[in-house]
Amino acid sequence: MDIKELIGFMAGILTTFSGAHQLYYSYKYRDVQSFTLKFLIPFLIGLSLWTLYGVFIKSLPVIIFNIIALCLWLPIFALKLTLRHKKEK
C-alpha cells in the first residue's frame, strides 16, 4: 500500500465514522429533528455518487468508506421519514 492509499484510508476512517455517533444518538433518543430532508437527500445522493466515482477510478478507500457512510446515514434517513410520518398523524 502506498502513501496516497494510506492517506485515503485514514481520511475515510475519520470522516466516515464521525457519523456513527449521530446514528447512535438518533436511535437512542429518537431525535432526528436537527436533520432536514433538504440536507439528507442531497447528502445521500452525494455519497452514492462518490461510491460510483470510486468504482470508476478504482479507488478502494473511496468505495469502502462511502458505502460505510451510506450504511450509517440511510438508517437516519429512514428514521427521519418514520418519525416525520408519525408526527403528521
C-alpha positions as CSV (number, residue, x, y, z in Angstrom):
1,M,0.0,0.0,0.0
2,D,1.5,3.4,-1.0
3,I,1.2,6.6,1.0
4,K,-1.6,8.0,-1.1
5,E,-3.8,5.0,-0.4
6,L,-2.9,5.1,3.3
7,I,-3.9,8.7,3.5
8,G,-7.2,7.8,1.7
9,F,-7.9,5.1,4.3
10,M,-7.1,7.4,7.2
11,A,-9.3,10.2,5.8
12,G,-12.1,7.7,5.2
13,I,-11.9,6.3,8.7
14,L,-12.0,9.8,10.3
15,T,-14.8,11.3,8.1
16,T,-17.0,8.2,7.8
17,F,-17.1,7.1,11.4
18,S,-17.8,10.6,12.7
19,G,-21.4,9.8,11.6
20,A,-21.6,6.7,13.8
21,H,-22.2,8.8,16.9
22,Q,-25.2,10.6,15.2
23,L,-26.7,7.2,14.3
24,Y,-26.4,6.0,17.9
25,Y,-27.8,9.3,19.3
26,S,-30.6,9.4,16.8
27,Y,-31.8,5.9,17.6
28,K,-31.2,6.1,21.3
29,Y,-33.2,9.3,21.7
30,R,-35.4,9.0,18.6
31,D,-34.3,12.5,17.8
32,V,-33.6,13.4,14.2
33,Q,-35.2,16.8,14.4
34,S,-31.9,18.6,13.5
35,F,-31.7,16.8,10.2
36,T,-33.7,18.2,7.4
37,L,-34.7,16.3,4.2
38,K,-33.0,19.2,2.3
39,F,-29.8,18.0,3.9
40,L,-30.2,14.3,4.0
41,I,-31.4,13.7,0.4
42,P,-28.5,15.6,-1.4
43,F,-26.1,14.1,1.1
44,L,-27.2,10.5,0.4
45,I,-27.1,11.2,-3.3
46,G,-23.6,12.6,-3.0
47,L,-22.4,9.6,-1.1
48,S,-23.9,7.3,-3.8
49,L,-22.1,9.4,-6.5
50,W,-18.8,9.3,-4.6
51,T,-19.2,5.5,-4.4
52,L,-19.8,5.3,-8.1
53,Y,-16.8,7.6,-8.8
54,G,-14.6,5.4,-6.6
55,V,-15.6,2.4,-8.8
56,F,-14.8,4.4,-11.9
57,I,-11.3,5.4,-10.7
58,K,-10.8,2.0,-8.9
59,S,-10.1,3.6,-5.5
60,L,-10.7,1.2,-2.7
61,P,-10.8,3.8,0.1
62,V,-13.4,5.9,-1.8
63,I,-15.6,2.9,-2.5
64,I,-15.3,1.3,1.0
65,F,-15.8,4.4,3.1
66,N,-18.7,5.9,1.1
67,I,-20.5,2.5,1.3
68,I,-20.0,2.5,5.0
69,A,-21.2,6.1,5.3
70,L,-24.3,5.2,3.3
71,C,-24.9,2.3,5.7
72,L,-24.6,4.8,8.6
73,W,-26.8,7.6,7.2
74,L,-29.6,5.6,5.4
75,P,-31.0,4.4,8.8
76,I,-31.0,8.1,9.9
77,F,-32.9,9.0,6.8
78,A,-35.4,6.1,7.4
79,L,-35.8,7.2,11.0
80,K,-36.4,10.8,9.8
81,L,-39.1,9.6,7.4
82,T,-40.7,7.3,10.0
83,L,-40.8,9.9,12.8
84,R,-41.9,12.6,10.4
85,H,-44.8,10.4,9.2
86,K,-45.9,9.7,12.8
87,K,-45.9,13.3,13.8
88,E,-48.2,14.1,10.8
89,K,-50.9,11.7,12.1
